[in-house]
Structure formats: structure tokens, C-alpha cells
Amino acid sequence: MDSINWLYTDKVKDHFMHPRNVLMDESGFEADAKGIIGNIKCGDEMLIFIKVDKEKEIITDCKWKTFGCASAIASTSVLSEMAIGKTLEEAYKITSHDIAKALGSLPEHKIHCSVLGDKALRAAIDDYYMRHGMDDKVKKEKEHIICQCLGITDKEIENAVLEGARTYIELQEHTKIGTVCGKCKEKSLELMQQYMEKYFKK
Amino acid sequence: MLNYRKVYLDHNSTTPIHPEVRKAMIAAMNTFGNPSSLHEFGRVARSLVEKSREKLALFVGADPKEIVFMGSGSEANNTVLNLFSCAGFRKCEVLGCSLAKKEVITTRIEHPCVLESAACLAERGVVVHSIGVDQYGKINLEEFKKRLSGDTGLVSIMAANNEIGTIQDIKELVKIAHGKGALFHTDAVQAIGKFPMNVKDLDVDYLSLSGHKIYGPKGVGALYVKKGVQFCPFICGGHQEHGRRAGTENTLGIVGLAKAIEMREKEMADEYERMFKLKKLLKQGIEENIPDILFNGHPIESLASTLNVSFLGAEGEAILLYLDLEGIAVSTGSACASSSLDPSHVLMATGISQEQAHGSIRMSMGRETTKKDINYVIKKLTKVIKHVRDISTVVSGEKHG
């Protein structure tokens, strides 16, 4: 069967078969911060723990747990490798695109799995900032999560509108919003309308 | 026990060709004549098609004239639902056509080919009632009786469900439907060849079946149409199948289907006993080795070869792919495995939570499945579920969430 094309890239398969940095023994790992995103109802949930060198603000260790499909498991696994050794600021900038790229590629309907990964990491970094009196660096707090499944915020909807999204499908293409349970559709359409009026109405 | 073996537990999806079917098809491979041609080439092919029709008719208790060969079970189902598309929208020459009514009744657990056809009818103005099911997937009889009225033209209810295996009491449902003058169609794609089904005994008006679910070839199915009930072709423009399905007959496929049916007749009873025991073994093995599980489907009135189980805290696509690496083929109702990202409509209809649907795995056994296979599956499944749960947030998620 190995000779037959697998569902995903070899890189995804490798991380799926041999996931790196999974947190197996929680009691033996003292994390400096943690972040959680998604929920089981929606089919994906990711939990990321980080250890940070306080002086240099460098992520020295990154462990994780994921409830999700093969690409979700591989996304978190590769992300943990990417995060270790980066400064908090650098790690904050890792995007879902970077994760998908590191995995070779992901099928269109699996992109949201990588979207969750970078959000979970940012949530962990925010948590670190909060715990260490650096509240000013927390970006999430000023935003509101609209899509509970994927943790997509009003800020991202605003950005998508500024980037040219004009229909719900275009908004989904930009953000992947509402591609899981779809309950946020009404609210996100409302926000989209508001931003369109704010920026593009005379 | 072997460390690696290939175990195919996805027979509800499709089955391998039966060796006897293979032989019959190879023997018929050179019969290329068009069954409609009058010359000898055509007559030889016609004879194969008609002999096949007789075998199939005999197996389901129908008259050969009541059997229409089609391209698939989906086509058979589409054909029946589409009988309704003319209702009230075009002048039909059939006087008093009972399909010229306003309503269709179906259920929430039908195959997508029925659900989509019904949705299409609804868009064209037909009133479609989708009956719910209980936690085991049995249709809600009270709701069915309530929705059924003189306006109901057609009832379409599957005999056995492909995902959870639940079997409906078709005979009883037909009686109720006929009581209100509605025609009755059953999608028997998963039921035919697994337990005895006789169209005269059930008194159904239409029945769909497919070749590749019963060790026959893909691309061939059949529809039973009771003598005298309304029928309009779905694929028009040919006199084939007595004008009921245009297109040159798939002689080779039809021969394969008939042989598959013949083999079912010989093997079905013994196989049922064997499947029943294997399912019990599999179920027990899972119960004894894996905690936090939930079996889906009816505990008794269910296909003997189908077992659907939810593993809490584990996601179906991940389970499926880890099992695949161990040589075991199963399927899942998890949203992650579908491009629509929606969990199985059948499981959701039974009222289980999304989390349970995401962790569902369907194992469907077949004639070549052995006890050794099942023991291997229990062993590997136990390992895989532990691994997936070790990675999963579910326990820690509650703590940290």
C-alpha cells in the first residue's frame, strides 16, 4: 500500500505516524503558559504548552495535544518544531500558511486544521504575556472571537474586507470562517456589512 | 498471530468480486452483441440478459417483467424519486396517476441519492416529509402515521441502513402506506443478499438493489417495479428494458449481477450465522479492551455484518488512517473525513452528540472475513485508540479548557 499515493504529503504522513513533542506526561511537564483553541464539537481541538527562557524571551520547549484528524495532528506536530528556538515575537508571526508550507501542502478542505495550530500557539504566547505582566503585548484581548470552531475574530473579518472580500464565500476563502458548524454565519455577515460600510461607503 | 495482515472491513462501501462472478463475467466477455439486435450476435446477448433477469426475479420473488436493469443503486433510487418530478407540472397521459399527488415521505437516514433527489423535488414544489428516527435508527412510527395522508403519493424508506445497519420493518410500513393509497419504495441496496427479501411478501411497489454490494460488479443495479404501478423512465430515448430505461444493456454487468445473486442464494443463510458470531466476537473484544465506547445502531434488528462504534475522545479520520497503516480498512462518520466537514447525517439523526459522531467507526464484514481477522482487528484497534487518545486533548482539554 505504501507505493500507492497516500491521502496527504509524505511530510504529513511522517508527522502523523511519528508525532513530535506530544505531551504524554502532564504532571512531569511544567509549562510557563498554555493555549487552547477549537472544541471537540467542531471536530478539532488543540492545546499547546510552552516553556520560555525569561531573559531572552525564547520558546525553549513546546508540547501539545490535539483532538482531530491526520492533518490536524501533523499541523500541531510540525508547528511545535517550528516554535522551539523562536523568540515569542517571531513565533507569534507563524501563520497557517507557514504551517501548510512546512507540511508540503494540505488539501483545500483541510486548511482549517493548520489555521487552528497557529491560533493555539498565539493563545499560549498571549497567556505567557498575561502571566508576566506584559498585557500590552496581548493582541487577542482587543478582538472578539466570532467563529468559535476556528477561533476567527472580528479583526480577521475586518482584514478580509480590507483585502477585498465582498461575499460570504470570499470571506470564507480569506478566513475559513464558518466552515465547520456554520453557526456564526449570521453574525459574520452582519460584521462584514458593518466593515464594508465603514470603509467603502461614501 | 501474524503481525501484519490485510483486513477489509468496508463491505458496506463495496465488496470484492466473488470468484464465481469473475468466472461468469470472463465467460461472457466476448458476448459483445447488442441485445436489441435481431441477428445471432444480438440474440446471444439477449439470451444472457434475459436469463439473468429470470435469476434476479426468482431471488426477490418477482416476475421477470418486473425487473429493470440500471446503472447503479443510486440510479434506481433516483428513478423512483423522479417519478414525482412530473407531478402537476406536465400533462401526463396516464389518467389517474397516483403520483400526481403533492407529497412524498422519506426519512432522515436515507442514502444521499434519495435525500438529494427529495430535496430537488421540494424545490420544485413537492411537499417532502423527512421522518425522524429513534436512538437506534428505527423510524418514528407515530410521526410516519401522522405525516401520511391522502395527499401522499410516495413513501421511500430504506430496508437496512448503510452506516449503522439498522433494519426497518418494511412489511409493516408498506401496510400503513398502502392504507392511505401511497406507493412504497424501498432502497434495499444494503439489505438484498444479507437476509431474505421477497417483494410479494413485503408488498412493496418499487425496490432498488445494486451489484457491487453483493460481490458483483460495479456499474450495475436493478429496480423492481410492481406490475401495474406507475412508471416513467428517468433515462429516456430508447426502447430498452421495455422502454423503462434507455441505453444499451450492460450485458457483462448484468451477467455479473445475476451470478452474484445466485451465489447469495447459496451462501446467504450460512454466512448470516457466521457474520452474527463474528460480530459478537468483535463487539465483545471492543467492550473488553477499550473503555468509553458507544455502539451505534439497533442492538438486535441490525445487519449481522455491520458494527458501528463511537470511541469518545478519538477522532474518526485519525483512527481510520492509523488502522489503514496496520492494513485494516474501515470507514468513519467523522466530519473530518468528508469534504463538507459535516458529521454523518445518519448518526446525527439518531441523536448522538457531534463529539460521538466525530469518533465513529463503521466496520462491515464480508464473506471472506475470518475469526483471525477479527482477533487481529481487536488487537490493533485497541492499540490505535490508546494512541489517538494519548495525543487527544479530551482528558486534558477538560482540565485546561
Interface residues (C-beta under 8 A of the other chain):
Chain A: M1 L7 F16 M17 P19 V22 L23 M24 E26 K34 I36 N39 I40 K41 C42 G43 D44 E45 M46 L47 K65 T66 F67 G68 C69 A70 A72 I73 H109 H112 T179 V180 C181
Chain B: G313 A314 E315 G316 E317 A318 L321 D324 L325 G327 S334 A335 C336 A337 S339 L341 P343 S353 Q354 E355 H358 D390 I391 S392 T393 V394 S396 G397 H400 G401
